[in-house]
Amino acid sequence: LPKVEVMSKKITLGDELKKSRNQIIRNVIKNNEQFFKPKIEVLLNKNHTFSNNLVDESFLNIVIEDENDDNYPLKLIKIEVEKYVSGFDPKINEALRKLLLDLLLQCVENEKSAALKKVLTWLQYELTSLRPVCLLLQEWDFRKDHKTGEQCPRWDGLTGNCPAMIRACEKNDFQMVSHFLCFGFKYSDLTSSRSDLSQLRASFRIDDSVFKPCVKNTELQYKNRYKLKNFFQFPLSTGNCLEESKDLLYHYKSFHAVSKPAYLIAQSKHVNRKLNLSENNPTPYDPISEAFHNLHISRVQSSRNVEYKNKFKVVKKESEEFIVKMLNCCENSEEARLILLHDSKLDHYFSNSLIRDMVYPRLEIAVAENHEEFVGHDYCQQILRDHWLTSDVTGNKVQWQTSNVYDKILYCLSCVLLMPLHIMAYHFTMLCGGYGKYKQRMVENSTCKENPEENNANCLSSFTKQTWLHLSYPINRFIAHTISHVFFLIFLILVSENPEDEPKKLDPDWYDIAAVVMAMGFFVSEMGEFIKRYKGKNFSFWNIFDIACYLILLVSNLTKTIGYWMECTMTDAEPDFWILGIFGCKLPPMKLDVTHKYGNYSVVVIGYSLFGVGLTLTFSKLLYFCQISHKIGPIAISIKRVCKDIILVAISFLIFLIAFGLGIFYLMKNVNDEDVEEECKHQLHDTTEVFKTLFWNLFDPASIEDFGCRKIKGSAPRYLAMFLFAMFLIFNFLILMNALIALMNSTLNAVNMNKVQQWKFERTSIWLRYLDSGFVLSCPFNLIEVVVKMVKAIFRKCRSPEDTSHLAEKSETKRYMQLVEELSKRYLLREEDSDTNDITREDIENHKHEIINFQKRVLT
């Protein structure tokens, strides 16, 4: 056979130029063939890509690889564009836009930061100096609304949602993102004859208003949720539909880009550079606040759009890592404390009245967003522990950490014995204005010095001072609250046992009234916590649990009172219960204190039943206080997490129970057992018996006797019902029970792998309630505190004193933003030296020294 030599054909410019899709690129190459031809042919024969548009790609590479200062390739493009100054036709218009987009994207993909800066500078100062090009750029990025006459931004032009800028954000390249943000000019500076362009500015921007409506609507600039004018007016009930569908994946790409650390830091430097913090209402751009906001939006959107839950988890994870890394950049606890005290988007989560009472707003947000790593950070825990043991007034600290177990027990016992004195002392303090706000105390304590004469005071004055300021310590407020809950449990036990009860007489005792008053005090306290969390829709499990518990107890007592009143109106006996006597009610002596005399479904019996449920839930709350201990806390957390798995499996079990129960009942209904003896009759005559049998077989061995014996005639339905019963047992014992065990093992393993951090998170959520609590007094004395605050609020509305706190807030905001700027620099330096980079700054310096040493050896 003859030999066949296969040789690759050399690619020439003439063959590939016809395939170019951009008219401007074709014209530039044709008019300057001497400059471009050798370079393009080298690239055509060197590169091996799947692109069918090799000329355009080679042309873009030549432009961005040009290292000369004269920017000759860009000048050639400008010369070609000048030929169309008299008027752009649609093809040239689109070709120029596509050329600019591809040029920027090629710089980003090749990670040519210097080339990107060069192209953007050329675009801003050279190309836009042509007035038609400037007007064309405005046409790409803005459109006129015919209804309002205003210029609205477009997102499919050049600077709006630019693919190159989004790609730079995805690469998390701070330098390239900064180059995009620094680009900008006013159209009025170049087109002074156009009055409608006086307020428009050309700048690269990314639209994330789909997930952040507060960015698009100026009225909601610092609000994340709309206020419903009518509570029952919802989009689903009113029939309001979207006029056009939204491409969530497209908008997610923009949202993911603006959530990158490179964009957050670059935007912060770009915005805050022009900001004057001495103005009345400065609005600095805080990258940490934006990261928390992105974290919040990711959590909300992942629940709304379950299909894209994994995508939003990526944003959530990256935001959490960025926040923790910024906190790691702090050099001392004072800088970390400044971070915890500020957040520019705090009103996205809480109302203004609650914001003023918060000690560490950023920690409140972190707890609400379940950011366990941030809450469990060493800086956060150190600051919280110091504040937990420090007086809000004097700044003295309880030596709890260095004390042994016996000293701690004696201290708690002294708090129990002296609790009446502490409560009485705070009543006088409350009338004088209370302990004051934490932020005001911080300023006062920083300017005041300790008086050495105080240490020489006698024992009586020291005891009086400690009694007066006992509740100014957060740990003491927690101990008082725990003691109140223990007393509340004792009262509930007395109510259930009722040791002072007189037979056949309706006599409310002192512990009955005490239990109701304390339940009301606890309910008011928990409702205050619920209102604080309501706006951000970040509810706490224990908060909902406590509200349900105390509400059941209050409803049970109210139901019993209403039940007695309803029964007494139908009799003629003399009243023994003074409250019922007020309404003219009378009860018969034989029916007063005997519950079963009222009937199974009477209002009185329902009240007693609700009390039993509330009693069980109240004792279960002891797990909440166990979370404060590092030994019992992880166990309590595991129980709470496992309960979620039990609820999920219980739903499946309920479906099987109803399905098999109805089928078995229908089959057994057609089984005739009248001709057999009593022992052979089946017990499944109604649905109640069927469901009871199936449910309790979950805990007891399967009993087949309820289906009768073999003597029953027409046993085909009976055997089929027994088969369904067997299938029910198989589904429950072999599938559901094993699935529950697997889920519980997975949950327990997840808790054990990170149990210390999760315990810190739960402990922090408890600590924050007592650091600067809205109610200093424990239940039920907090009801008095509520009345006093209501009276003060009424008097406060009657007079409007001047607020001078904004001056201190300005200085604190300025200090904080200076710290954020410094943390951003440290973050960028650490990221350059991080292990995720292939080459670190240290490697570059080492190679630099090696090259210098090599040159010295060669020269010598």
Secondary structure, DSSP 8 states (H G I E B T S, - for coil): ------------HHHHHTT---HHHHHHHHHTHHHHHHHHHHHHHH---S-S-HHHHHHHHHHHH---TT-HHHHHHHHHHHTTTT---HHHHHHHHHHHHHHHHHHHHTT-HHHHHHHHHHHHHTGGGSHHHHHHHHHHHEEE-TTT--EEE-SSSSSBT-HHHHHHHHTT-HHHHHHHHH--EEHHHH-TT-GGGSS-EE--B---TTT-HHHH-GGGTT--S---SSTT--HHHHT---SS---HHHHHHHHHHHTSHHHHHHHHHHHHTT--TTSSS-----HHHHHHHHHHHHHHHHHH-GGGHHHHHHHHHHHHHHHHHHHHT-SSHHHHHHHHT--TTGGGTS-HHHHTT-S-HHHHHHHHTT-HHHHTSHHHHHHHHHHHTB-TTT--B---TTS-HHHHHHHHHHHHHTHHHHHHHHHHHHHTTTT--HHHHHHHHHH----GGGGG--HHHHHHHHHHTGGGSHHHHHHHHHHHHHHHHHHHHHHHH-TT--TT-----HHHHHHHHHHHHHHHHHHHHHHHHHTTT---HHHHHHHHHHHHHHHHHHHHHHHHHHHHTT------SHHHHHTT----GGGSS-GGGG-TTSHHHHHHHHHHHHHHHHHHTHHHHHTTSTTTHHHHHHHHHHHHHHHHHHHHHHHHHHHHHHHHHHHHHT---TTS-GGGS-S--SHHHHHHHHHHTTTS----GGG--TTSSS-HHHHHHHHHHHHHHHIIIIIIHHHHHHHHHHHHHHHHHTHHHHHHHHHHHHHHHHHS-S--S-TTTHHHHHHHHHHHHHHHHH------HHHHHHHHHHHHHHHHHHHHHHHHHHHHTSTTSSS-HHHHHHHHHHHHHHHHHHH-
